[in-house]
Amino acid sequence: MKSSAIDLNPNKLVQYLKKPANEFTKEDIIKYVKENGIKMINFRYVGGDGRLKALNFVITSEEHLDTLLSTGERVDGSSLFSYIEAGSSDLYVVPKYRTAFVNPFEEIPTLDILCAYFDKDGQPLASSPANVLRKARRLLNEKTGYDLQTMGELEYYVICKKDEIDTGFPTEDQRGYHEDGPFTKFGQLRKDALLAIAQAGGLIKYGHSEVGNFSDDEYYYEQNEIEFETTDIEASADQLIIAKWMLRMIGQQYGVRITYAPKITVGKAGTGLHIHMKLTKDGKPVMVENGKLSEPAKKVIAGVLEVASGITAFGNKVPTSYLRLVPHQEAPTNICWGDRNRSALIRVPLGWSGDASAMIKKANPNYSEALKDYSGKQTYEFRAADGSADIYGLLAAICIGARYGLEMENGLERAEELYVSSKNIFDEKNKETLEKLDHLPASCWESAEALMAQKAIFMQYDVFTEGMLEGIAAELKAFDDYQLSEKLYGKNEEIKALVDKYIHCA
């Protein structure tokens, strides 16, 4: 790693140890603890509800610290996951050194480390979502030779009482996109979060205010977004998990609520968790060939779309998820893809190929450097998921879809059939196109049905276990929300009650 990359890296451990996080060793962690006055260690791991859990240790000696970092600790799996029985519930949580970061919220100097789950025999827990993602990633590379990098667009709402803010500079309802102070009120909260997440190892692309910005009689609502850089799919999942927790903690410090709920109220912008994908081979992007989307990239799109209905079981986990996935709201309802198309399930955003690579010279006549090829920045975006998602399961399911597409004999033909260009499929003139497209599930119940219909694909090569998939389907069906949107139409008070019930999903 270049010295400049070390010096400018906001992660305190990277700066101190002078090495990238993926090279951290046990000895590095002990060195940092001893030389920086760290008094406590928190083991962190995600439960079945998608939230970050904690196990706290006071460091009593170097031997104690060495043992913790070498063996991990035991936890009760039946209290963390609904599908683990009490009779066989003992699990190990074992620290992943590359994830270590200084906890910015503790008064006592504390180091946090994400952990992996292992079973009683010391094997990775087959039904752990993080382990499922690891298997999905490994099999994608083994079976196809390709890898998939990902990143998330983490949208969230800040909610506070109107009498606690200055309302002298109001933003027009649903016009908050990229607005700034004084018209937005929580830009500093977002910037505090950006820095804290980066110092914990998150690769941040940028942050900004989003469309949703409104008030009711009592509360002010402001939508924001933090977008990450594409990276290794497992690291991508880890940083999203940490970011969600950190935002909530910072919101608590500000005395406001942070929510990732997919829907807040009728007629206002919902909250998504868009996932960008970048196909690579031997560490290099292979998204673009001769200025156009490559054939392997198109096959990945085809595969993800083929299992998209099942993916909602991981990416849209509460009934209010399906109040967001409605027509004319920049949220997908049909299974298709297109260029720069926000009504499509998979959108191919602008890249930096062709004449776009010369824009910098036009903006800066004195620019003298040779132009570089930035086509490797190209991604595509899966737009259905939201903040209720099981992030590890969601990325594992997308990874499975990518592998499935690369293995499909008719992948290119299927991609062509599902391509809608940049047209708005909800325009009356595109009615014929719309009628040919399959719909995404419209409820948790339908999502569970789709998952069971496609379970052979998700279980192929033993990535997901049958018990895990059946458990997920049972949890979704327990909401009993079939045709919920139709039942709630026009019943704003009932919708509000439902939103409040799932306001802190995942």
ZARO-45834 format. One record per residue (C-alpha): residue number from 1; residue in one letter; x, y negated, z negated. Coordinates in steps of 0.05 Angstrom, whole numbers, plus 32768, in hexadecimal, padded with zeros to 4 digits. Example, Ala and Ser with C-alpha at 12.3 -4.5 7.8 and 13.67 -1.06 7.14 Angstrom:
2
   num   residu     px     py     pz
     1        A   80F6   805A   7F64
     2        S   8111   8015   7F71
This chain:
506
   num   residu     px     py     pz
     1        M   8000   8000   8000
     2        K   801D   7FBC   8014
     3        S   8033   7F8F   7FDA
     4        S   8003   7F59   7FF2
     5        A   7FC9   7F8B   7FED
     6        I   7FDE   7F9A   7FA6
     7        D   7FE7   7F51   7F92
     8        L   7FA4   7F3B   7FAE
     9        N   7F7E   7F78   7F96
    10        P   7F4E   7F62   7F5E
    11        N   7F50   7FA6   7F3B
    12        K   7F79   7F9A   7EFC
    13        L   7F95   7FE1   7EFB
    14        V   7FAB   7FDC   7F44
    15        Q   7FD0   7F9B   7F35
    16        Y   7FF1   7FB5   7EF6
    17        L   8004   7FFB   7F0F
    18        K   8019   7FE1   7F54
    19        K   7FF5   8019   7F79
    20        P   7FB2   8025   7F9A
    21        A   7F7B   8044   7F70
    22        N   7F7A   8085   7F96
    23        E   7FC1   8092   7F7E
    24        F   7FB2   8088   7F33
    25        T   7FCB   80C1   7F07
    26        K   7FBE   80D4   7EBF
    27        E   8002   80B6   7EAD
    28        D   7FED   8075   7ECE
    29        I   7FAE   8071   7EA5
    30        I   7FD3   807F   7E64
    31        K   8008   804A   7E76
    32        Y   7FD2   8016   7E83
    33        V   7FAD   8026   7E42
    34        K   7FED   8022   7E18
    35        E   8008   7FE3   7E37
    36        N   7FC7   7FBB   7E3B
    37        G   7FA9   7FC7   7DF6
    38        I   7F6F   7FF3   7E0E
    39        K   7F4A   800E   7DD0
    40        M   7F11   8036   7DEF
    41        I   7F02   8063   7E2A
    42        N   7EBC   806A   7E49
    43        F   7EAD   80A7   7E73
    44        R   7E78   8095   7EA7
    45        Y   7E4B   80C4   7ED0
    46        V   7E09   80C0   7EF4
    47        G   7DCC   80E5   7EDA
    48        G   7D91   8101   7F00
    49        D   7D6F   80BD   7EFA
    50        G   7DA6   809C   7F23
    51        R   7DBF   8072   7EE8
    52        L   7E06   806D   7ECE
    53        K   7E0E   8090   7E8B
    54        A   7E45   8086   7E57
    55        L   7E6E   80AD   7E24
    56        N   7E99   8082   7DF7
    57        F   7EDC   8095   7DD9
    58        V   7F08   806F   7DA7
    59        I   7F50   807E   7DBA
    60        T   7F73   8099   7D7B
    61        S   7FB6   80AE   7D97
    62        E   7FDC   80BA   7DD8
    63        E   7FD0   8104   7DCF
    64        H   7F85   80F8   7DC8
    65        L   7F85   80CD   7E07
    66        D   7FAD   8101   7E2D
    67        T   7F7C   8137   7E19
    68        L   7F3F   810E   7E2E
    69        L   7F5E   80FF   7E72
    70        S   7F72   8149   7E7B
    71        T   7F34   816E   7E65
    72        G   7EF9   813F   7E68
    73        E   7EC0   814D   7E38
    74        R   7E7F   8175   7E31
    75        V   7E3A   8158   7E3D
    76        D   7DF2   8173   7E3B
    77        G   7DDE   817C   7E84
    78        S   7D95   818B   7E74
    79        S   7D8E   8145   7E58
    80        L   7DAE   8127   7E96
    81        F   7D8D   8150   7ECD
    82        S   7D46   816A   7ECD
    83        Y   7D57   81A9   7EF5
    84        I   7D8B   81C3   7EC3
    85        E   7D6F   81F1   7E8D
    86        A   7D81   81E8   7E44
    87        G   7D9C   822F   7E3F
    88        S   7DD4   8221   7E70
    89        S   7DDB   81D6   7E69
    90        D   7E22   81CC   7E51
    91        L   7E4A   81A6   7E85
    92        Y   7E8F   8186   7E88
    93        V   7E9B   813E   7E9E
    94        V   7EE1   8135   7EB8
    95        P   7EFF   80F0   7EC8
    96        K   7F12   80DB   7F0F
    97        Y   7F50   80B0   7F05
    98        R   7F46   8087   7F44
    99        T   7F06   8069   7F28
   100        A   7F24   804B   7EE8
   101        F   7F15   8002   7EDB
   102        V   7F15   7FD0   7EA2
   103        N   7ECF   7FC7   7E86
   104        P   7EC1   7F7C   7E89
   105        F   7E85   7F7E   7E5A
   106        E   7EA6   7F9D   7E1C
   107        E   7EC0   7F73   7DE3
   108        I   7EEF   7FAC   7DD2
   109        P   7F23   7FB6   7E0A
   110        T   7F06   7FF2   7E2F
   111        L   7F16   801B   7E6C
   112        D   7EDD   803D   7E92
   113        I   7EE7   807A   7EBF
   114        L   7EB4   809E   7EEB
   115        C   7EB0   80E9   7EE1
   116        A   7E9F   8126   7F09
   117        Y   7E72   815E   7EEF
   118        F   7E8C   81A6   7EE7
   119        D   7E66   81E5   7ED1
   120        K   7E77   8216   7E9A
   121        D   7EA8   823B   7EC7
   122        G   7ECF   81FB   7ED6
   123        Q   7EB3   81F6   7F1D
   124        P   7E95   81B7   7F3B
   125        L   7E4B   81B7   7F28
   126        A   7E27   81CF   7F66
   127        S   7DEA   81A4   7F5A
   128        S   7E0F   8164   7F47
   129        P   7DFD   812E   7F7B
   130        A   7E45   8115   7F7C
   131        N   7E5F   815C   7F89
   132        V   7E2A   8166   7FC0
   133        L   7E46   8127   7FE1
   134        R   7E8C   8142   7FDB
   135        K   7E77   8183   7FFD
   136        A   7E51   815F   8034
   137        R   7E8D   8134   8043
   138        R   7EBE   816F   8044
   139        L   7E91   8198   8072
   140        L   7E87   815E   80A2
   141        N   7ED2   815B   80AD
   142        E   7EDC   81A7   80AD
   143        K   7EA5   81B4   80E0
   144        T   7EAE   8178   810E
   145        G   7EF2   8158   8101
   146        Y   7ED0   8115   80F2
   147        D   7EC7   80ED   80B2
   148        L   7E91   80BA   80A0
   149        Q   7EA0   807A   807C
   150        T   7E65   8055   805C
   151        M   7E53   8016   8037
   152        G   7E14   7FFB   8017
   153        E   7DEF   7FB9   8019
   154        L   7DD9   7FB2   7FD1
   155        E   7D9B   7F85   7FCE
   156        Y   7D7D   7F70   7F8C
   157        Y   7D4D   7F3E   7F6E
   158        V   7D5C   7F10   7F33
   159        I   7D1D   7F03   7F09
   160        C   7D18   7ECD   7ED5
   161        K   7CE3   7EA1   7EB5
   162        K   7CD5   7E62   7EDC
   163        D   7CDE   7E35   7E9F
   164        E   7D26   7E4E   7E98
   165        I   7D40   7E31   7EDA
   166        D   7D42   7DEE   7EFD
   167        T   7D0B   7DF0   7F32
   168        G   7D1C   7DAB   7F4E
   169        F   7D3A   7DC9   7F8E
   170        P   7D09   7DFF   7FA4
   171        T   7D18   7E2E   7FDE
   172        E   7CDF   7E39   800F
   173        D   7CBC   7E7B   8002
   174        Q   7CDE   7EB5   8026
   175        R   7D14   7E87   8042
   176        G   7D4D   7E96   8012
   177        Y   7D7C   7EB7   8045
   178        H   7DC3   7E9D   8039
   179        E   7DA8   7E63   8012
   180        D   7DD5   7E44   7FDD
   181        G   7DD1   7E17   7FA0
   182        P   7DAE   7DEE   7F8B
   183        F   7D76   7E10   7FB2
   184        T   7D89   7E54   7F96
   185        K   7D93   7E5D   7F4C
   186        F   7DBD   7E9C   7F42
   187        G   7DF8   7E95   7F72
   188        Q   7E28   7E94   7F37
   189        L   7E0B   7ED5   7F1C
   190        R   7E18   7EF4   7F60
   191        K   7E60   7EDA   7F62
   192        D   7E6D   7EF3   7F1C
   193        A   7E55   7F37   7F33
   194        L   7E7F   7F35   7F72
   195        L   7EBE   7F2A   7F49
   196        A   7EAD   7F5E   7F13
   197        I   7E9D   7F93   7F47
   198        A   7EDD   7F84   7F6E
   199        Q   7F06   7F89   7F2E
   200        A   7EE7   7FCD   7F22
   201        G   7EFF   7FE5   7F67
   202        G   7EC3   7FD2   7F92
   203        L   7ED5   7FBE   7FD9
   204        I   7EAB   7F80   7FE3
   205        K   7E9B   7F64   8028
   206        Y   7E71   7F29   8011
   207        G   7E35   7F12   7FE8
   208        H   7DFC   7EE3   7FF9
   209        S   7DB5   7ED0   7FE8
   210        E   7D7F   7EF7   800D
   211        V   7D3B   7EE7   802B
   212        G   7D10   7EF4   7FED
   213        N   7D07   7EB6   7FC4
   214        F   7CC5   7EA5   7FA3
   215        S   7CA0   7E96   7F63
   216        D   7C5E   7EA9   7F42
   217        D   7C3C   7E87   7F07
   218        E   7C71   7E9F   7ED5
   219        Y   7CAF   7EBA   7EF8
   220        Y   7CE3   7EA5   7F2B
   221        Y   7CFE   7EDB   7F5A
   222        E   7D3F   7ED5   7F82
   223        Q   7D5A   7F0B   7FB1
   224        N   7DA4   7F14   7FBB
   225        E   7DD2   7F46   7FDD
   226        I   7E18   7F61   7FD4
   227        E   7E35   7F85   800F
   228        F   7E71   7FB3   800C
   229        E   7EA8   7FC7   803E
   230        T   7EA5   800B   805F
   231        T   7ED1   803E   803B
   232        D   7ED7   8087   8029
   233        I   7E90   80A0   801E
   234        E   7E9C   80B9   7FD7
   235        A   7EBD   8077   7FC2
   236        S   7E83   8053   7FE3
   237        A   7E52   8077   7FB6
   238        D   7E7B   806B   7F78
   239        Q   7E80   8020   7F84
   240        L   7E35   8019   7F90
   241        I   7E27   803D   7F4E
   242        I   7E56   800F   7F28
   243        A   7E3C   7FD1   7F4B
   244        K   7DF3   7FDF   7F39
   245        W   7E06   7FE7   7EF0
   246        M   7E32   7FA9   7EEF
   247        L   7DFC   7F7D   7F0E
   248        R   7DCB   7F92   7ED9
   249        M   7DFE   7F84   7EA2
   250        I   7E0D   7F3F   7EBD
   251        G   7DC3   7F31   7EC5
   252        Q   7DBB   7F42   7E7B
   253        Q   7DF2   7F10   7E6A
   254        Y   7DCC   7EDB   7E91
   255        G   7D8B   7EEC   7E6F
   256        V   7D69   7F02   7EB0
   257        R   7D51   7F44   7ECD
   258        I   7D73   7F65   7F08
   259        T   7D49   7F96   7F30
   260        Y   7D55   7FC2   7F6C
   261        A   7D0B   7FD3   7F71
   262        P   7CF9   7FDE   7FBB
   263        K   7CBB   7FB2   7FB6
   264        I   7CAC   7F77   7F89
   265        T   7C68   7F5F   7FA1
   266        V   7C3C   7F5C   7FDF
   267        G   7C54   7F32   8019
   268        K   7C9A   7F26   7FFD
   269        A   7CDD   7F43   8015
   270        G   7CEA   7F89   7FFB
   271        T   7D2E   7FA1   7FE3
   272        G   7D55   7FD4   800B
   273        L   7D97   7FF8   8005
   274        H   7DAF   7FF9   804D
   275        I   7DE7   8029   805A
   276        H   7E1B   801A   8090
   277        M   7E41   8054   80B0
   278        K   7E82   8057   80D5
   279        L   7E9A   8097   80F7
   280        T   7EE5   80A4   80F4
   281        K   7F16   80D8   810B
   282        D   7F5C   80E0   80F0
   283        G   7F51   80A0   80C9
   284        K   7F3F   8076   8106
   285        P   7EFA   805B   8119
   286        V   7EDA   807E   8155
   287        M   7E9A   8055   8159
   288        V   7EAA   8031   819A
   289        E   7EC4   804A   81DD
   290        N   7ECF   801C   8218
   291        G   7EA7   7FE6   81F6
   292        K   7E6A   8012   81E9
   293        L   7E52   803F   81B2
   294        S   7E78   8080   81B8
   295        E   7E57   80C4   81C5
   296        P   7E6A   80E0   8180
   297        A   7E4C   80A1   8160
   298        K   7E0B   80AC   8186
   299        K   7E09   80F5   8171
   300        V   7E0E   80E0   8128
   301        I   7DD3   80B1   8132
   302        A   7DAB   80EA   8150
   303        G   7DBB   8118   8115
   304        V   7DAA   80E5   80E0
   305        L   7D68   80D5   8103
   306        E   7D57   8120   8108
   307        V   7D5A   8126   80BC
   308        A   7D44   80DF   80AB
   309        S   7D01   80F5   808D
   310        G   7D26   8123   805D
   311        I   7D58   80ED   804C
   312        T   7D20   80C3   802E
   313        A   7D1D   80F6   7FF6
   314        F   7D61   80DC   7FDF
   315        G   7D5B   8093   7FF5
   316        N   7D13   8081   7FE3
   317        K   7D04   809F   7F9F
   318        V   7CC8   8079   7F83
   319        P   7C82   806A   7F9D
   320        T   7C91   8020   7FA7
   321        S   7CC7   8035   7FD9
   322        Y   7C8F   8042   800B
   323        L   7C6E   7FFE   7FFF
   324        R   7CAD   7FE1   801D
   325        L   7CAF   800F   805B
   326        V   7C77   7FED   8080
   327        P   7C73   7FCD   80C6
   328        H   7C88   7F85   80D4
   329        Q   7CB3   7F7F   8095
   330        E   7CF9   7F8C   80B2
   331        A   7CF4   7FD1   8092
   332        P   7CF1   8010   80BD
   333        T   7CB4   803C   80C4
   334        N   7CC6   8063   8103
   335        I   7D00   8091   8113
   336        C   7D29   806D   8148
   337        W   7D68   8044   8153
   338        G   7D7B   8006   8178
   339        D   7DAC   7FCD   8181
   340        R   7DA6   7F92   8151
   341        N   7D5F   7FAB   8143
   342        R   7D44   7FA2   80FC
   343        S   7D04   7FC9   810C
   344        A   7D2C   8008   811B
   345        L   7D41   803C   80E7
   346        I   7D8A   8039   80FE
   347        R   7DA3   7FF6   8117
   348        V   7DE4   7FEB   813D
   349        P   7DF9   7FA5   8127
   350        L   7E27   7F76   814D
   351        G   7E6F   7F8E   8154
   352        W   7EAD   7F67   8166
   353        S   7EBB   7F84   81AB
   354        G   7EC1   7F65   81F0
   355        D   7EBD   7F19   81F3
   356        A   7EAD   7F15   81A9
   357        S   7EF6   7F22   819A
   358        A   7F08   7EDF   81B8
   359        M   7ED7   7EB5   818F
   360        I   7F0E   7EA0   815E
   361        K   7F34   7E7C   8196
   362        K   7EF6   7E57   81AC
   363        A   7EE9   7E40   8165
   364        N   7F33   7E2F   815A
   365        P   7F55   7E14   8198
   366        N   7F99   7E16   8174
   367        Y   7F93   7E61   8165
   368        S   7FD3   7E7F   8180
   369        E   7FD4   7EC8   8169
   370        A   7FC8   7F01   819A
   371        L   7F80   7F19   8197
   372        K   7F75   7F5A   8171
   373        D   7F44   7F92   817E
   374        Y   7F0F   7F8F   8147
   375        S   7EDF   7FC1   8165
   376        G   7EF1   7FEF   812A
   377        K   7EC3   7FC4   80FF
   378        Q   7E86   7FE0   8124
   379        T   7E54   8005   80F8
   380        Y   7E0C   801B   80FA
   381        E   7DD9   8011   80C4
   382        F   7DA6   8040   80A5
   383        R   7D6E   8012   808D
   384        A   7D3B   803D   8068
   385        A   7D5B   8048   8024
   386        D   7D50   801B   7FE7
   387        G   7D68   800E   7FA1
   388        S   7D43   804B   7F85
   389        A   7D73   8079   7FAB
   390        D   7D9C   80B1   7F8E
   391        I   7DDB   8093   7FAD
   392        Y   7E05   80D2   7FAE
   393        G   7DCC   80FB   7FCA
   394        L   7DBB   80C6   7FFD
   395        L   7E02   80C2   8019
   396        A   7E07   810E   8018
   397        A   7DC7   8114   8040
   398        I   7DDF   80E0   8073
   399        C   7E21   8106   8077
   400        I   7DFB   8146   8085
   401        G   7DD4   8122   80BC
   402        A   7E15   810B   80DB
   403        R   7E31   8151   80DD
   404        Y   7DEF   816D   80F7
   405        G   7DF0   813B   8130
   406        L   7E37   814A   8144
   407        E   7E26   8194   8146
   408        M   7DE5   818B   816D
   409        E   7DE9   81A4   81B5
   410        N   7DB8   816E   81CC
   411        G   7DD1   8136   819E
   412        L   7DDC   8104   81D6
   413        E   7D99   8112   81F7
   414        R   7D76   810B   81B4
   415        A   7D98   80C9   81A7
   416        E   7D81   80B0   81EA
   417        E   7D39   80C5   81DC
   418        L   7D38   809E   819A
   419        Y   7D59   805F   81B4
   420        V   7D2D   8021   81B5
   421        S   7D62   7FED   81C9
   422        S   7D57   7FAA   81A7
   423        K   7D0C   7FA7   81B2
   424        N   7CDC   7F9C   8178
   425        I   7CB5   7FDD   8179
   426        F   7C7A   7FBB   8156
   427        D   7C6D   7F8C   8190
   428        E   7C2E   7F9D   81B6
   429        K   7C56   7FA3   81F7
   430        N   7C7E   7FDC   81D7
   431        K   7C41   8003   81BF
   432        E   7C51   803D   81ED
   433        T   7C98   8044   81D0
   434        L   7C7D   8041   8189
   435        E   7C4B   8078   8196
   436        K   7C83   80A8   81AA
   437        L   7CAA   809F   8169
   438        D   7CA3   80C9   812A
   439        H   7C92   80A5   80E9
   440        L   7CBB   80A5   80A9
   441        P   7C97   80C1   806C
   442        A   7C65   8090   804E
   443        S   7C68   80AA   8006
   444        C   7C93   80D2   7FD5
   445        W   7C64   810C   7FE3
   446        E   7C71   810A   802E
   447        S   7CBB   8102   8021
   448        A   7CBC   8141   7FF7
   449        E   7C97   8166   802E
   450        A   7CCA   814E   8061
   451        L   7D04   8164   8035
   452        M   7CE8   81AA   802E
   453        A   7CDB   81AE   8079
   454        Q   7D24   819D   8086
   455        K   7D44   81C0   804B
   456        A   7D68   81F3   8076
   457        I   7D91   81BA   8094
   458        F   7DA2   819D   8050
   459        M   7DB4   81E1   8034
   460        Q   7DDF   81F6   8070
   461        Y   7E26   8209   805A
   462        D   7E0D   8206   8011
   463        V   7E10   81BA   800B
   464        F   7DCF   81B1   7FE4
   465        T   7DB4   81EA   7FBA
   466        E   7D6C   8202   7FC4
   467        G   7D5D   81F5   7F7B
   468        M   7D75   81AE   7F80
   469        L   7D4B   819F   7FBD
   470        E   7D0D   81BF   7F9F
   471        G   7D18   8197   7F5F
   472        I   7D1D   8156   7F87
   473        A   7CDD   8167   7FAD
   474        A   7CB8   8178   7F6D
   475        E   7CCD   8135   7F4E
   476        L   7CB4   810F   7F8B
   477        K   7C72   8135   7F8E
   478        A   7C66   8127   7F44
   479        F   7C59   80DE   7F57
   480        D   7C1A   80F7   7F7A
   481        D   7C1D   80BA   7FA9
   482        Y   7C03   80D6   7FEA
   483        Q   7BE2   809E   8012
   484        L   7BF2   806E   7FD9
   485        S   7BFB   8032   8008
   486        E   7BB4   803B   8023
   487        K   7B97   8044   7FDD
   488        L   7BB9   8004   7FC4
   489        Y   7BA9   7FD8   7FFF
   490        G   7B90   7F95   7FE6
   491        K   7B97   7FA9   7F9C
   492        N   7BCE   7F79   7F89
   493        E   7BC7   7F83   7F3E
   494        E   7BD0   7FCF   7F45
   495        I   7C0C   7FC4   7F72
   496        K   7C2A   7F96   7F3E
   497        A   7C21   7FCA   7F07
   498        L   7C43   7FFE   7F33
   499        V   7C7D   7FCF   7F42
   500        D   7C86   7FC1   7EF8
   501        K   7C87   800C   7EE9
   502        Y   7CC2   8017   7F18
   503        I   7CE4   7FD3   7F11
   504        H   7D24   7FF4   7EF5
   505        C   7D26   8031   7F24
   506        A   7D6A   8053   7F28
